[in-house]
Amino acid sequence: MAINPDYVGREYRAPEVYEVTRVKIREFAEAVGDPDPVHIDPVSAKAAGYPDVVAPPTFPVILGMAGSAQAIADPELGVDFSRVVHGDQGFHYSRPVVAGDVLDTVTRITDVKALGGNELLTLETVATDASGEHVVTAGMMLVVRGE
């Protein structure tokens, strides 16, 4: 196995907090083709019960990018990025992500295994708000294709 299984449990903290803005939410909503006005219009968001515009459900994929990039770039982990394809993604929310959130993220390697000549690397990113409360956990599984 090329990926080092001893890295299960290793954590990678984002180098800085992520400030969620209306612009970032709007850009993400546009990129994924989500036309719901709660993502771009504060009045619509407040009428729906949110304190400000709310991020689309898959927005936290952005939150895991810094930690995941650190993990994949770690030469001791042994991931050949040229062979990586995205395998799975999931989200577990305590509350929605909204404009104005300042989120701290930690990405943890939760599993490494071989399957059918490929290797699977599972990462989990936990995002907490400025008060330390859990907001969302984003899980991602990457497939490193065999030769």
Summary of the structure (lengths in Angstrom):
residues: 147
radius of gyration: 16.8
end to end distance: 11.9
largest distance: 53.2
contacts: 447
relative contact order: 0.25
helix: 26%
strand: 36%
